[in-house]
């Protein structure tokens, strides 16, 4: 039984390494509720089995870029969670997010066991996220995925924006973060016109162009931005 538990932990460690740029032994130890020394032994075992783990002194562990193992099977609870998120996403008001999640969920479902597929299909028929009738299928934006890509690639955005008072403006902005509130997505960005951070409702962006130019990463985290706004 103990060996089975360790095997599950080793598999989970590989999954963590594949889903994170770098992770420390301390973080892994807390996650799996074992000692740091146990994690050291686990890492050595994985290395000896041929898993290309990279150790960065003082930083943590990562896995060789491009290395993949066959997908780990989802538990029934995890599969159910994915189906629930699928329903939530379908009611989201950004068309680009709906499209890309639909593509992703197809790939995820392809690795489920036959019995899991039958259960997820049944759950899909038995779960419903209700929204006000006037909001159904009213997708108010299509730029969320492009904006997310610009945030991670530090790419400048050129936008045509209509304010709530219907005033049109053209901006060059440095995208920083996005968040959802009151059924709408908001983009936090440094506006080069106003020389400060501004929040833009994505559904009010009429045109968006990703520029080839990049900008320097902002030396602030999202938590600090919200604190400054108080």
N, C-alpha and C positions, 0 to 999 in steps of 0.2 A: 504493500500500500504506500509506504514511504517513497519507494522508487517511482511509483506511478505519479505521486505528487511532484517529485523532482523533475520527471520528464515533462509534465504539464508546465512547470515553471520554466524549464529550458526552452520549450516551444514558445511560451509567452515572451521570454526575453528576446528571442529572435524577432518576433512580431514588433516589439518595442523598438528594436534597433532599426528595423526596416521602415518604421513610421516616424522616426525622430532623427534629426540631423546629428545630434550628439546627446548622450545621456550619462549621468554619473552613477557610480556604484551605490552611492548614498540614496539617490532617487529610486533606483531599482530595489534596494533593500527595503525602503519604506513601502513601496508599492506591493511587494510580495511578502512583507512582514517576516523577513529573515535578517540575519546579520550581514554586515558588509563583507565579512570574511567568507560567508557562504556564497555571496555573489561573485567574489574573486574566484572561488572554486568552480562555479558554474561557467564563468567566462573561459577559464582554462579548459574545461571539458568541451565547450563549443569549439574553441580553437583547435583542439586535438582531433575533433571530428571533421575538421575541414571547413568550418564556417570562417570566412575571411573578415575577422573582427579587427578593427584598427583601434589601438590604444593611444590616446593623446594625453601625455602627462599633464596633470593639473587640470584637465578639462573633462575627460570621460571617455566613453566608448562610442564608436560608430561602426557601420558595416560598409564594406567596399562598395563604391558607387557602381550600380548596374547589377549587383548580385541579388538574386531573388530565389526564394524557395516556393514550391507549390503552395497555393493559398490554404490557410488554416481553415478548417470547417467551423462554421458559426454554430453556436448553441441555439436552442429553440428560442430562448429569451432574447438573444442578440438579433436573431432573424425577425422576431416580432417587433423589436424596437425599430429596425430598419423599415418595416412596413408602415409603422405609425408615423415615422418621419416622412415617408413617401407621401402619405395623406396630407400632412402639414405643408409640405413643399408644394403640392398641387394647388393649395389654396393661397399660395404666396402671390404677391402682386407684381413680381418681376419675371417676365417671360424667359429671360436668358437662364435664370436659376432653375426654373422648371424643366427646361430642355436639357440642360447639362446633368441635372440629377436623374432625369429619366434614363439618359444614356448610362450613367454610372450604376443605377439600380439593376439594369439589365445584366451588366457584367457581374454584379454581386450575386444576383439570383442564379447565374450560370454555375456557381461553385457550390450551391446548396445540394444536399442530398435529396433524393426523390421524395422521401417522406417529409422533409422540411418544405420542399416546394409545394406539396399538397396542402400543408398546414398554412403556409404563407398566403397561398391563393384563397384559402377559406377565410383567413383573417381579413384579406383585402375586401372580401365581400361583406364582412360583418363589422367593419369599422367605418365610421363616417365623421368627418370634421364639419360641423355646421357653421355656416357664415351667413350674415344677413343677405337676403335675396338680391338687394340692389348692388351688392358687391360681388356676386358670383361671376366668375369668368371675366372680371374686369381687370385685365392686366395693365398696370399703369406705367410700367417701365420695362426696358429690355437691355439695360446697360450694366447690371450688377456684375456679371462675370467679367466683362471687359475692364471694369473698374478694379475688381479684385486683382486681375492680372497686372494692371498698371501700378497698384500699390506694392506688390511683391517685386516688380521689375524696376521700380523707381522711374517710371515713365511719365513725362508731362502729358497733361490732358488739355485739349482745347474744347471748350463747351459753349453752347448757346443756351442761356438760362432765362427762364421766366420766373420772376418772383411771385409770391402769393398775391401781390397787388398788380400782377400782369405787366410788370416792367421788364423789357427784354434787355439782356446784356451779354457781351461776349467776354469770356475769361480764359486766362491761361492759369491752370492750377496744378499744384503738386499734391496728388492724392495721398492721404495719410491713413484713414480708417473708414469703416462703414458700420452702421448699427441700425437696428430696426425699432421703430416706435410707432404706435397708433396705425398699424398695418402698412406703414411706408418705410422705405429704406432711405437713410440719410448718409451722405458722403461728407466726411470731414476732410478738408483740404486747405493747404496754404494758398491763398489767392494772391497772385502777383499784382493784380490791379489794386487791391485794398491793403496789401502788405501785412496781412494777418491771417490767422486761421478762421475759416468760415464753415458753416454747415449748409450743405445743399441737398434739398430733397431730390432724389434721383428721378422721381416721376415728373419733375419740373424741368429736367434737362431735355431740351428739344433736339439737340444734335451733339454728338460727342466724337472727337477724333483723337486717337492715340498718336502722339508725336514720336518721332525717332529720338528725340532728345531725352536725356535722363537728368535727374536732379540729385543733389546730395541728401542722403537719409537724414531725417529730422532727429535731433537729439532729445526726444521726448517720447514717453510711452502713453498709451491711451488713458491709463488711470490718471496720469498727471494732467492730461488735457481736461478731463472731466472735473478734476479738483480745481483747476484754474478757472473753470466756467462757473463755479459756485458763487 
